Structure formats: structure tokens, C-alpha cells
């Protein structure tokens, strides 16, 4: 494994470094909370997980190319960036050579180190929090970073709200548009092993420099704030009392939906997706295929909270509730619960959807009722 030297075409052009994690996000729909480590990747593949990062990289690159006139592109080999770059009609310079087999976190770190030394003006990476950590460990704050959201865990503050917006933000920065100013962005990650044991263990790894435009980039996830606990508890009990017979209720991750299980005297998972039927728990920490099986021939309601600080409804930590699950349940069967404080903290920012299905994301945009208490709801905007 070594750096590949090629001659610069035009040293005056801004230079972008592109790094793609080929396996990012594969653990989501199959309920594995991530793909950190070879054993977990093999388990994800054995469950039928499909790679998604190449498609999300292509969305970002298409928007990037439409936003900035010209730039030099350095990238990793094959699925680490070269393949999707060429598919997007770009001519990249490959700066790293893989050995045999698939790329690893060590290859990501090595590629980032080469790019930081060249140097590049910006690293655009495709992955999740683990990929952000790997790049930051090599490049530090020497090179600004933008993340194309493609992982399961995306709590850091340098991800675009969706792949296209990540590409647009990168393009604005490379074209020196003053709208895309730099800020310090938290690099956060969760312990996947702890998550699989239904325990939240988050760590701050540092602060990267990252372009920021508030409509294009997400905030870091924030913790729950003390506030209208009684209102949420009342809303949970109201839902519990009104369960429809022979109707499947899919409960997304988080403390808000956990209250609903508690109101039914059921034990649920904090960070997984659960299923309730006729007041009984029929599935805990289930994956997409299990949800589809439980839904077959049955009316279904999807119950989700919102991710604090980010306002995400779908696409961040609940990928088991896939586009197919949402479509089969029906968009009018989505129920959203949140404390009023969490909504106020978002300011004028909309709730976000990033399912990986552009047509579905478009259908989900608009306005939605958010239940904040017993017989009390507010209408909030939804955007992709």
C-alpha cells in the first residue's frame, strides 16, 4: 500500500479529496446499529444487507458538480471513491493503492493522511460517525471536512442534511461562496457494542473545521432536556388507551417512544425498533425483514420521536423503518411524538427525512402533526 504520484493538472484550481466508505450504512436496515468491525460486517452481509454508500456518493457528486465550475479531485481507489467519481463524469486522481481484499478503516486513515499532506482544500467523505472519526484521526483540523450521510450513526455536526445538500455545501465552499463559512463541528461517535446492549455511550472525539450553511448541514445530536415530561407521559398513555385491535404499532428508537411501551407495561429497547400488537410486544429490536413479515396483511402504524438537535424523523438510527416499510404502512399512518421543548429548540428548522429514496422523501415533505401532550399537537414543517 503506497501513495500514487501523478502530475498536477492545474495547481490554481481548488482541490477536493473524496473518501467513500463502501460498507457504510449496511448494518442499518438489518438492525445491527452500524458496521464497525469485520465480524459485524460479515453478520450484516449474512442478513442480506445491501451497500448504499455508492448511490449516496453519486447524489452528492452530481450536486457538487452542478454547484462549482471546476476543481481538482483526489480520491481513493475503486469503491473508495474512484468508481463513483468516474460514474459522475469526473476525472479523479487516485492517490492511494489498496492491497488485496476490501478496504478497511486503516485504508481510510491512510488516504486521509495523504490528502492532508498534499494538501486538499476540503475532504468530502461518505459514511457515518466512524468514518468521520477515522478521517479526523489522520487529518485533524488541518483540512475542513463535510460528511455525506451514509452510515447508521450520524451524530456529528459535519454531515449534510442529505447527500445532495452535502454535495451542494462542498461546492459552495470550493467556489469560495461566502455563504459556506467555516465553523468548528463536533466529531461524536457511539460505542456500537454498547448500543447492541441497548446502552447509550457517546464520546466527543474532537472538533473539525467544517463548512456551514444552516439549511444544508445538520446539528450535532443533543440530549434530552428537562421539561414537559408529564405532557409526554399523558400523550403516551392516551395512545396506549386507544390502540386499535389487530393493528401493528412499530415503535422507533428513543426515550419518547419508550414511554408508550411503558404505558402498556411492556419492556422495549431504547435504541432498537420494536413492534406491538393487541397490547403485546411481538418483536423487539427487529430488522426490516421482520417488520415486513409482521405487517403482512395487517393495518400498521409507525410511531417515531424526533432526534434532538437534528430534528430527524427517518434516516438517522432508525433505518430498519425502511422506505418499503413506510410505503406499506402508508404515509397517513405515521405518528410523531415529541416534547414541545425539543421542537422549540429547533427554532425555524424543519423536521428532516433522509430515507435514501428520493421519491419517498419528496412525498414525506410538507407538514405533519406532532403529538406533544394529551389531546395536544402542533403542526411542524418536514423537509428532505
Helices and strands as residue ranges (DSSP letters): E 15-20, H 38-46, H 53-67, E 72-75, G 78-80, H 82-87, E 93-94, H 105-118, E 122-127, H 129-139, E 144-149, H 163-174, E 181-190, H 192-196, E 202-212, H 229-241, E 248-251, H 255-263, E 274-277, E 280-283, H 288-295, E 300-304, E 312-314, H 323-329, G 331-333, E 334-337, H 340-345, E 351-353, H 358-364, E 366-373, E 376-383
